[in-house]
Amino acid sequence: MYISSTKQSRFIVALGNGLCNEPEEKLTFFFLFGESCSSSSLVPNLEMAIPVGLRSIRESFASLHGFLTVDVHGGLMVCNPSMEQVIKLHSSTRFVGYDPIEGQHKALFVESRDHRSSVHRHLDHKVLTLGGGSWRHIEGTPGPYEAISVGVCVNGVIYYGARNSADFRNPVMVCFDVRTEKLSFIQAHAPLVKWGKYSIFIDYNGKLASIVRYPYDRFNSFDLWILEDPEKHEWSKQHCVFPSSVWDYVWGLEMSFPGTNKDGEIIMAPTSLSPEIGPFYIFYYNVKTQNVRRVRLLGIGDNKEFRRSYGFLKQRDCFVRIAPQHVHSIASL
């Protein structure tokens, strides 16, 4: 059962040094920050390190009630920084979710049964309860589909974008209920999955949301799609604008949207450290007021000794991933 010892809003920053270092030197470090609505700077604590490098700036990294999920070569890793535990799941494991009713974390395995065209192939689905048990087959799947995006768990349901082979023109969100272990489809508007693996899905105030922007260049606006009624497949859409001056603080780097804080502000953050020693900022966007506040994470990008000691000086890129709303857990993997 999940147990939390604190209600403080915190987040984890993962820094990977695995781009240019030798295999035995590749590490991903997890740093814990406590959030404050009034502070303009935050100081980290090192939680733990795992012996892998972040493979890409866009792969899955999330905090689920004390457990971190990290997408690495060969499958997903699940970590509990509080207990310093790490497990690696089967290579076909795609997603991890949390059931708040039973207090269980479960992993979802998705694998093709044949080698036919990707949108017509039949998929094998299995589920594993973390901390005990074995893989179980899931029966009664909604039909053939092709998963094309990362996933997110919201209120006990794992969502991910897919192409439905029954109607290729109309994409869907695949929904996996973590407690009942049932799969279903929800109709999705085309822009939500247009960018495939670069599509963004977050938990926004307890609802599934998608942030739609042009991913290959600078932008100062995005569309926020929110799933208002899963039963009726009803979505709302809001156009969000932020000052272009935000880009002055991120060294021309790409921007990620890892989720929200407890106040519902959307987090925006660079996807890597700057090549030069300098401040590292993240941004909080208030959808209602369209205001942005800037917070500096001390001791990461602006400290040469930090970069040297963690192996970030001799590589061109240091990938950064952020997992919002992390809590302490004494649950075992």
Secondary structure, DSSP 8 states (H G I E B T S, - for coil): ----S----EEEEEEE-TTTS-GGG--EEEEEEE--SS-SEE--EEEEEESS----TTS-EEEETTEEEEEETTEEEEEETTTTEEEE--TTEEEEEEETTTTEEEEEEEEESS-S-TTT--EEEEEEETTS---EE-------EEEEEEEEEETTEEEEEEEETT-TTS-EEEEEETTTTEEEEEE--HHHHTTGGG-EEEEETTEEEEEE--TTS--SEEEEEEEEETTTTEEEEEEEE--GGGGGGTTT--EEEEEE-TT--EEEEESB--SSS---EEEEEETTTTEEEEEEETTTTT-HHHHHHTT-TTSS--EEEEEEEE-------
